[in-house]
């Protein structure tokens, strides 16, 4: 579903570029909507997404970006008690690019590496060549 919403930017963030704020907001809204309408099982949620409201399926309403309409039409679901996801944190502008290794390290319970975080494109030493 996120690929349908953001297909024009798919190659950008998969190649290491930062996610645009508008796309991050849409992904967060999509996540909140799916979490809100989740019926507790995959089959029940899929059945709900295939339900038609006014000639359009709930899936189509969501892919059109009408998240509030989808939540209102579907109503609150029971959710999944075993779900471990959390709300998306706002992106921090720390002056360096976000890197996937930082996210992997943040997800683990044990410390992966206590060293400095990865800094992409960091220039370690500039070398000047002298021509004779």
N, C-alpha and C positions, 0 to 999 in steps of 0.2 A: 504494500500500500504506500509506504514512504517513497518507493521508487517511482510510483505513478505521480505522486505529488511533486517530486523534486527531480524529475528526470533530467532537466537541463543542467543541474549542478552535480549530477552523480559523479562525473569524471573528475570534477574539481576536488571534492573532499576525499575521494578514494586515492587521489594522487598526492595527498599530504597537505593540500591547502586548507585553510581554516574554514569552518562552516559559517555561512553568512547568517547574521542575526535573524533575518526574516525566516530562513529555513529552520533554524533552531526553534523559533517560536511555533512554526507549523508542526514540527515533529513533536514538540511538547504538547501542543493542543491535540494532536492525533493520539498520543499516549494517554492523556487525561480522558479523552473521549472513550477510547477502547477500555480503559480501566473502569470507567464509570458504568458502561453498559455491559460489561463482562457478566455472563450468566453463570459462571462457575465451572463450566465444562466447554471444551472445544466445540463439540457438536451443537450444543445449545446456542453458543455465541455465533457460530456459522449460520445456523438456521435464522437467527435474528438478523444477521447482516444480509441475508437473502430475502427477507420480508419486504414487501412493497408497501410504500406509503405514497399515495397520490401518483401512482404510475412510475415511481423510481424506487429502486432498492435502497436500503439503508447504506449498503456498501457504496453505491453511486453518490449518495448525499455526502458521505464522508470524503470520498475522493474528490468531490467538487469543493471541498474545504468548508462545508457548512456544518461545523462541529457542534455549535449550540443547537441547531435544528435537530441534528442526529441525537444529541443527548435528550432533548425534550421529547422527541417521538418515541425513543426506545425506553426511556425511564431508567432508573437506577437498577443495576443488576446486583446479584449477591456477591460477585467478585470471587476471588480465589484465596482461600485462607492460607495457602502455602506460597503465595506470591512473595517474591523477595525484592521486587523492583521498588525504587523510590522515585520521588519527583525529580525532574531534571534540574540540576544546579545551573545557575546562570554562568555564562562563560566569564572567566577572569582575564583581564587584560594585564598580564604580568610583564609585558615587554618582550616576550619570546613566544615562539610558536608552540601551540599545544602539540604534543607528540603522543602517539598511541601507546608508547611504553609507560608514560606517566599514568594513563588510564588503567592499564593492566596492573601496574604496581598498586594503584589505589584500590583495586577490587580484591586483591588477595588479603588474607588475614595475617600472613607472616611477611616480614620484611624481605623483599626480593633483593634489593640493593640499597645499602645505606650511603652510597656515594652520591655525587652530584647528579641531578637529573640531566637527561640527554638534551643538548642544545643543538638543534639542526643548523647547518650552515654557519657554524661558528668558525671564525678565522683564528687558527692557533698561532701561526707565525707567518708574517709576510716575508717573502724572499725577493730581493731585487737582484737582477742579473746585470752585471757590468760587462759592457762590450769593450774589447780592446782593439 
